[in-house]
């Protein structure tokens, strides 16, 4: 409202006037929708919390639910004529949904809810996916209208549908779009607003009259989808963990807790019996999406024929289905027009001088989306000579789209064209486990130590590979900004064919040196026979053990003396570090990932890791880490803990040794620690710390009072800790602090009175700090403050302190897909 009045005074042009009017008139419908969305999520989450009513680790979520109910009560009293209040409450509704989302995400990912319940929106959370969430859609989709219509009709007619096509033809993308189609998934209610009369409103607003027109809300219900939210995604792949997938199917579809399966055969039998005899969690029909099925045997183990459950799967091979059970849809490559649209889109819409070369390149790609995307992306911003060279290569190659072998052969030339540094970075990606979530910091840590890059330059290499479409980067929370090296919100994904290329590039080129060793274990942790020669690589710089038992006798005489990076991937309750770790004198980066739902106890042994600089632990109990002997990790600079268990009392006691164990620690990251009630006071004695990040820890209530002992601290990132009630006054003594991030700490009521003492503070992020409505007077004393990120509701407070040009209010839309 005041926006339009201000516009009148400023003499804005007609187009600017119209943009303001549209924003104001849109507010009532947005308010109504947000009000209903929050009302719905409260109703849907209520039975989940009732079921876990005695679990103290869900108190943060309960608190946000109570706040949500109070806000709903207040919103119900807002008249449809009161646009000013609607605008104010609309912002508060968005913030409250975000607060609930943060608590709910952490509860799922940390295993507090054990993934037993198909929660509202059991989908993507903070960039990380639960076991049955659809993968994100990456970029614009072309030429999908006709296949989508045909596949939709096929799914409505049949119990089982298979989508067949060559690698890279867009099978997963097609089914992903299908699952999100309103006719299949369904949609939330939406609302339209009508103004009456428009010219009265315009006149009243322009002259700052107090009366506002009456708005009428007209609601329409979208067509209910065939499956609503009952769509469950599972990645199968060439070497599937079938037992884990079956556990996922049980946990997502059946009410009872997942039983302990003896083997795959036993799991298939029990799941089939459960689906036919036990109560299921959802109402209506359900859809299972099995992605990348390679064999008839795998499909048979995962296909369950029940009355209320349909299955759709993708495969590179034609897997036969009996006619009475379902149909197979053969996905063709893109038609000419759609192929051109895709190519020009990824190539950056080049000028007409490139047209001749572009048309011949497009023709040789045969409408295969992956080829168009990769080749087009590699030509973005390249000179015409490069385009002509690619055209010539393709004319000599023949049709690259007819077989996977030809495609790999040609794509290897794309890798040849990369700079030596970027080529090595691409090949390193093949060392990570297939089909597992991969976050940017894991890669960045590795490149910093392998190639001597700064974290910023390592991220630039990652971005360059993304620009060339050799991988995908996805930001799952907040805006696409990086402050203080916080890359943990960025998820990295890669097409299976590109990962295969990264693994086998040197073999394809006839090279024998082995810089990277990837060893995969069979069921039970035994080494696969194909791995026996692979572990004979003493010169390897990257060693990745995937599903191998570290205490297996075959490791006793292995040596990886030159290895700088070691990745240990396992599933279990305990893990013994491999015996050869003690002689890895050059080891700089250690990444230990437990892929089971529960945290594992790490048995460090007496291994000396005196040169280790970066360690990342995921789903590990940290109490054991704090009990290792002093000096074993004396060179460690960065410790990252993801989904780790603190067992607060025992951890506090053990953590007293932190200064002795990590005398050189500069960065400490704690993410998604569901049981962390307060930061161990001994952390404050790690006086070498420059960066402290504690994010998505919903139970965290307080920080240590002795924060002033961290005299070298430059970055303090306390993000999405929704139970944190305040900051200790002692942080005002951190004379080197440059960045303070409090985003989504919705329970903090005030900033410390002496905040102005932070003379080096350059940036503050306090988005969705819902209870802060005033600033301490001392903030006017912060001379070097360059920017403040906050919500519109408190922007005027900062405008008066540092000027409007330094205050940034991001235009973030609350993603309500998690509610479904």
CORPE-V449940 format. One record per residue. N is the residue number from 1. RES is the residue in one letter. PHI is phi as a letter, one per 40 degrees, with the letter a starting at -180 (999 if undefined). Layout:
n={N/N}
res={RES/RES}
phi={PHI/PHI}
This chain:
n={1/2/3/4/5/6/7/8/9/10/11/12/13/14/15/16/17/18/19/20/21/22/23/24/25/26/27/28/29/30/31/32/33/34/35/36/37/38/39/40/41/42/43/44/45/46/47/48/49/50/51/52/53/54/55/56/57/58/59/60/61/62/63/64/65/66/67/68/69/70/71/72/73/74/75/76/77/78/79/80/81/82/83/84/85/86/87/88/89/90/91/92/93/94/95/96/97/98/99/100/101/102/103/104/105/106/107/108/109/110/111/112/113/114/115/116/117/118/119/120/121/122/123/124/125/126/127/128/129/130/131/132/133/134/135/136/137/138/139/140/141/142/143/144/145/146/147/148/149/150/151/152/153/154/155/156/157/158/159/160/161/162/163/164/165/166/167/168/169/170/171/172/173/174/175/176/177/178/179/180/181/182/183/184/185/186/187/188/189/190/191/192/193/194/195/196/197/198/199/200/201/202/203/204/205/206/207/208/209/210/211/212/213/214/215/216/217/218/219/220/221/222/223/224/225/226/227/228/229/230/231/232/233/234/235/236/237/238/239/240/241/242/243/244/245/246/247/248/249/250/251/252/253/254/255/256/257/258/259/260/261/262/263/264/265/266/267/268/269/270/271/272/273/274/275/276/277/278/279/280/281/282/283/284/285/286/287/288/289/290/291/292/293/294/295/296/297/298/299/300/301/302/303/304/305/306/307/308/309/310/311/312/313/314/315/316/317/318/319/320/321/322/323/324/325/326/327/328/329/330/331/332/333/334/335/336/337/338/339/340/341/342/343/344/345/346/347/348/349/350/351/352/353/354/355/356/357/358/359/360/361/362/363/364/365/366/367/368/369/370/371/372/373/374/375/376/377/378/379/380/381/382/383/384/385/386/387/388/389/390/391/392/393/394/395/396/397/398/399/400/401/402/403/404/405/406/407/408/409/410/411/412/413/414/415/416/417/418/419/420/421/422/423/424/425/426/427/428/429/430/431/432/433/434/435/436/437/438/439/440/441/442/443/444/445/446/447/448/449/450/451/452/453/454/455/456/457/458/459/460/461/462/463/464/465/466/467/468/469/470/471/472/473/474/475/476/477/478/479/480/481/482/483/484/485/486/487/488/489/490/491/492/493/494/495/496/497/498/499/500/501/502/503/504/505/506/507/508/509/510/511/512/513/514/515/516/517/518/519/520/521/522/523/524/525/526/527/528/529/530/531/532/533/534/535/536/537/538/539/540/541/542/543/544/545/546/547/548/549/550/551/552/553/554/555/556/557/558/559/560/561/562/563/564/565/566/567/568/569/570/571/572/573/574/575/576/577/578/579/580/581/582/583/584/585/586/587/588/589/590/591/592/593/594/595/596/597/598/599/600/601/602/603/604/605/606/607/608/609/610/611/612/613/614/615/616/617/618/619/620/621/622/623/624/625/626/627/628/629/630/631/632/633/634/635/636/637/638/639/640/641/642/643/644/645/646/647/648/649/650/651/652/653/654/655/656/657/658/659/660/661/662/663/664/665/666/667/668/669/670/671/672/673/674/675/676/677/678/679/680/681/682/683/684/685/686/687/688/689/690/691/692/693/694/695/696/697/698/699/700/701/702/703/704/705/706/707/708/709/710/711/712/713/714/715/716/717/718/719/720/721/722/723/724/725/726/727/728/729/730/731/732/733/734/735/736/737/738/739/740/741/742/743/744/745/746/747/748/749/750/751/752/753/754/755/756/757/758/759/760/761/762/763/764/765/766/767/768/769/770/771/772/773/774/775/776/777/778/779/780/781/782/783/784/785/786/787/788/789/790/791/792/793/794/795/796/797/798/799/800/801/802/803/804/805/806/807/808/809/810/811/812/813/814/815/816/817/818/819/820}
res={X/X/X/X/X/X/X/X/X/X/X/X/X/X/X/X/X/X/X/X/X/X/X/X/X/X/X/X/X/X/X/X/X/X/X/X/X/X/X/X/X/X/X/X/X/X/X/X/X/X/X/X/X/X/X/X/X/X/X/X/X/X/X/X/X/X/X/X/X/X/X/X/X/X/X/X/X/X/X/X/X/X/X/X/X/X/X/X/X/X/X/X/X/X/X/X/X/X/X/X/X/X/X/X/X/X/X/X/X/X/X/X/X/X/X/X/X/X/X/X/X/X/X/X/X/X/X/X/X/X/X/X/X/X/X/X/X/X/X/X/X/X/X/X/X/X/X/X/X/X/X/X/X/X/X/X/X/X/X/X/X/X/X/X/X/X/X/X/X/X/X/X/X/X/X/X/X/X/X/X/X/X/X/X/X/X/X/X/X/X/X/X/X/X/X/X/X/X/X/X/X/X/X/X/X/X/X/X/X/X/X/X/X/X/X/X/X/X/X/X/X/X/X/X/X/X/X/X/X/X/X/X/X/X/X/X/X/X/X/X/X/X/X/X/X/X/X/X/X/X/X/X/X/X/X/X/X/X/X/X/X/X/X/X/X/X/X/X/X/X/X/X/X/X/X/X/X/X/X/X/X/X/X/X/X/X/X/X/X/X/X/X/X/X/X/X/X/X/X/X/X/X/X/X/X/X/X/X/X/X/X/X/X/X/X/X/X/X/X/X/X/X/X/X/X/X/X/X/X/X/X/X/X/X/X/X/X/X/X/X/X/X/X/X/X/X/X/X/X/X/X/X/X/X/X/X/X/X/X/X/X/X/X/X/X/X/X/X/X/X/X/X/X/X/X/X/X/X/X/X/X/X/X/X/X/X/X/X/X/X/X/X/X/X/X/X/X/X/X/X/X/X/X/X/X/X/X/X/X/X/X/X/X/X/X/X/X/X/X/X/X/X/X/X/X/X/X/X/X/X/X/X/X/X/X/X/X/X/X/X/X/X/X/X/X/X/X/X/X/X/X/X/X/X/X/X/X/X/X/X/X/X/X/X/X/X/X/X/X/X/X/X/X/X/X/X/X/X/X/X/X/X/X/X/X/X/X/X/X/X/X/X/X/X/X/X/X/X/X/X/X/X/X/X/X/X/X/X/X/X/X/X/X/X/X/X/X/X/X/X/X/X/X/X/X/X/X/X/X/X/X/X/X/X/X/X/X/X/X/X/X/X/X/X/X/X/X/X/X/X/X/X/X/X/X/X/X/X/X/X/X/X/X/X/X/X/X/X/X/X/X/X/X/X/X/X/X/X/X/X/X/X/X/X/X/X/X/X/X/X/X/X/X/X/X/X/X/X/X/X/X/X/X/X/X/X/X/X/X/X/X/X/X/X/X/X/X/X/X/X/X/X/X/X/X/X/X/X/X/X/X/X/X/X/X/X/X/X/X/X/X/X/X/X/X/X/X/X/X/X/X/X/X/X/X/X/X/X/X/X/X/X/X/X/X/X/X/X/X/X/X/X/X/X/X/X/X/X/X/X/X/X/X/X/X/X/X/X/X/X/X/X/X/X/X/X/X/X/X/X/X/X/X/X/X/X/X/X/X/X/X/X/X/X/X/X/X/X/X/X/X/X/X/X/X/X/X/X/X/X/X/X/X/X/X/X/X/X/X/X/X/X/X/X/X/X/X/X/X/X/X/X/X/X/X/X/X/X/X/X/X/X/X/X/X/X/X/X/X/X/X/X/X/X/X/X/X/X/X/X/X/X/X/X/X/X/X/X/X/X/X/X/X/X/X/X/X/X/X/X/X/X/X/X/X/X/X/X/X/X/X/X/X/X/X/X/X/X/X/X}
phi={999/c/c/c/c/c/c/c/c/c/g/c/c/c/c/c/d/c/c/c/d/c/c/c/c/c/d/d/c/c/d/c/c/c/d/c/c/c/d/c/c/c/c/c/c/d/c/c/c/c/c/b/c/c/c/c/c/b/c/c/c/c/c/c/c/c/c/c/c/c/c/c/c/c/c/c/c/c/c/c/c/c/c/d/c/c/c/c/c/d/c/c/c/d/c/c/c/c/c/c/c/d/c/c/d/c/c/c/c/c/g/c/c/f/f/c/b/c/c/d/g/d/b/c/b/f/g/b/b/c/c/b/c/c/c/c/c/b/g/c/b/b/g/b/c/c/d/c/c/c/c/c/c/c/c/c/c/b/c/b/b/b/b/b/i/c/d/g/c/h/c/c/c/c/c/c/c/d/c/c/c/d/c/b/c/g/a/c/c/b/b/b/b/b/b/a/c/c/c/c/c/d/c/c/c/c/b/f/c/c/c/b/c/c/b/b/b/b/b/b/c/c/c/c/c/c/b/f/c/c/b/b/b/b/c/c/g/c/b/c/c/c/c/c/c/c/c/c/c/c/c/c/b/b/c/c/c/c/c/c/c/c/a/c/c/c/c/c/c/c/c/c/c/c/c/c/b/c/c/b/c/b/b/g/c/b/b/b/b/c/c/g/c/b/a/c/c/c/c/c/c/b/b/b/c/b/c/b/b/b/b/b/b/b/a/c/b/c/b/c/b/c/d/c/c/i/b/b/b/c/c/c/c/c/c/d/c/c/c/c/c/c/c/c/c/c/c/g/f/c/c/d/c/c/c/c/c/c/c/c/c/d/c/c/c/g/g/c/d/c/c/c/c/c/c/c/c/c/c/c/g/c/c/c/c/c/c/c/c/c/d/c/d/c/c/c/c/g/c/c/c/c/a/c/c/c/c/c/c/c/c/c/c/c/c/d/c/c/c/d/c/c/c/c/c/c/c/c/c/c/c/c/c/c/g/b/d/b/b/d/d/d/c/c/d/c/c/d/c/c/b/g/c/c/c/c/c/c/c/c/c/c/c/c/c/c/c/c/g/c/a/b/b/b/c/b/a/f/c/c/b/b/b/g/g/c/b/c/c/b/b/b/b/a/c/d/c/c/c/d/c/c/c/b/d/c/c/c/c/g/c/b/c/b/c/b/b/b/b/b/c/c/d/g/g/c/c/c/c/c/c/c/c/c/c/c/a/c/c/c/c/b/b/b/b/b/g/b/c/c/c/d/d/c/c/d/b/c/b/b/c/c/c/b/b/b/b/b/b/a/b/i/c/b/a/c/c/c/c/c/c/c/b/c/c/b/c/b/b/b/b/b/b/c/c/c/c/b/c/b/c/c/b/c/g/b/c/c/b/c/b/c/b/b/b/b/b/b/f/b/c/c/d/c/c/c/b/c/c/c/g/c/b/c/c/c/b/b/b/b/b/b/f/c/c/c/f/d/c/c/c/d/c/c/c/d/c/d/c/c/c/b/c/b/c/b/b/b/b/b/b/f/c/c/b/c/c/a/c/d/d/c/d/c/c/c/c/c/d/b/b/b/b/b/b/f/b/c/c/c/b/a/b/c/c/c/d/c/c/c/c/b/c/b/b/b/b/b/b/f/c/c/b/c/c/i/b/c/c/c/c/c/c/c/c/b/c/b/b/b/b/b/d/g/c/c/c/c/c/a/c/d/c/c/d/c/c/c/c/c/c/b/a/b/b/b/c/f/c/c/c/c/b/a/b/c/c/c/c/c/c/c/c/c/c/c/a/b/b/a/c/d/c/b/d/c/c/c/d/c/c/b/g/c/c/b/b/b/b/c/c/b/c/c/c/c/c/c/c/c}
